[in-house]
Amino acid sequence: MSGETTEPTRSQLAWALAAAIPFLCCIALLGYSVTTGIALSLAIVWPLLQIFGYTVTLKMAKGDPAHYLVKTQVILHWMIVVLLGMLMSQGGS
């Protein structure tokens, strides 16, 4: 085994960035929920689900963020972001 490291591909970088955005959204939701008390259980559980889900899928994908398992995980979290955005745009009514 050589000690050479390979550069990540453009696809791997794009999927890693696509995974980071929902994670940052869940951290923002956590901060908002702690101050207001709205959706606190979701704000606590969602980051834990992301950390657990990404850890398991990256382990199964042997560290490849462009693997289909990781892509599925990213798409699921983007669906949550879209649904939360739709709920927030309704203004609670």
C-alpha positions as CSV (number, residue, x, y, z in Angstrom):
1,M,0.0,0.0,0.0
2,S,1.4,3.3,-1.0
3,G,0.8,6.5,1.1
4,E,-0.5,8.4,-1.9
5,T,-3.7,10.3,-1.6
6,T,-6.1,10.9,-4.4
7,E,-7.9,14.1,-5.1
8,P,-11.7,13.9,-4.8
9,T,-13.6,14.1,-8.0
10,R,-16.0,16.9,-8.9
11,S,-19.0,14.7,-8.3
12,Q,-17.7,13.7,-4.8
13,L,-17.2,17.4,-3.9
14,A,-20.6,18.3,-5.2
15,W,-22.3,15.6,-3.1
16,A,-20.3,16.5,-0.1
17,L,-21.5,20.1,-0.4
18,A,-25.0,18.9,-1.0
19,A,-24.8,17.0,2.2
20,A,-23.4,19.9,4.2
21,I,-26.2,22.4,3.3
22,P,-29.0,20.4,5.0
23,F,-26.8,19.9,8.0
24,L,-26.2,23.6,8.3
25,C,-30.0,24.1,8.0
26,C,-30.6,21.6,10.8
27,I,-28.1,23.5,13.1
28,A,-29.9,26.7,12.3
29,L,-33.2,25.1,13.1
30,L,-31.8,23.9,16.4
31,G,-30.7,27.4,17.3
32,Y,-34.1,28.8,16.4
33,S,-35.9,26.0,18.2
34,V,-33.9,26.5,21.4
35,T,-34.8,30.2,21.5
36,T,-38.5,29.8,20.6
37,G,-39.3,26.3,21.7
38,I,-41.0,25.5,18.4
39,A,-40.3,22.1,16.9
40,L,-37.7,21.4,19.5
41,S,-37.9,17.6,19.3
42,L,-37.4,17.7,15.5
43,A,-34.5,20.1,15.9
44,I,-32.8,17.8,18.4
45,V,-33.3,14.5,16.5
46,W,-32.6,15.7,12.9
47,P,-28.9,16.4,13.4
48,L,-28.5,13.1,15.2
49,L,-30.2,11.3,12.4
50,Q,-27.9,13.0,9.9
51,I,-24.7,12.2,11.8
52,F,-25.8,8.6,12.2
53,G,-27.1,8.2,8.7
54,Y,-24.0,9.8,7.0
55,T,-21.6,7.8,9.2
56,V,-23.3,4.5,8.4
57,T,-23.7,5.1,4.7
58,L,-20.2,6.5,4.2
59,K,-18.8,3.4,6.0
60,M,-20.8,1.2,3.7
61,A,-19.8,3.2,0.7
62,K,-16.1,3.0,1.7
63,G,-15.8,6.7,2.0
64,D,-17.2,7.7,-1.4
65,P,-19.6,10.6,-1.1
66,A,-20.8,10.0,-4.6
67,H,-22.0,6.5,-3.8
68,Y,-25.7,5.9,-4.4
69,L,-26.3,5.2,-0.7
70,V,-24.9,8.6,0.3
71,K,-26.8,10.2,-2.5
72,T,-30.1,8.7,-1.2
73,Q,-29.3,10.0,2.3
74,V,-28.6,13.5,0.9
75,I,-31.8,13.5,-1.1
76,L,-33.8,12.5,1.9
77,H,-32.5,15.3,4.0
78,W,-33.1,17.8,1.1
79,M,-36.7,16.6,1.1
80,I,-36.9,17.5,4.8
81,V,-35.5,21.0,4.1
82,V,-38.1,21.5,1.3
83,L,-40.9,20.3,3.6
84,L,-39.8,22.6,6.4
85,G,-39.5,25.5,4.0
86,M,-43.1,24.9,2.8
87,L,-44.3,24.8,6.4
88,M,-42.6,28.0,7.3
89,S,-43.9,29.7,4.1
90,Q,-47.4,28.9,5.2
91,G,-46.9,30.9,8.4
92,G,-48.4,28.3,10.7
93,S,-51.9,28.4,9.2
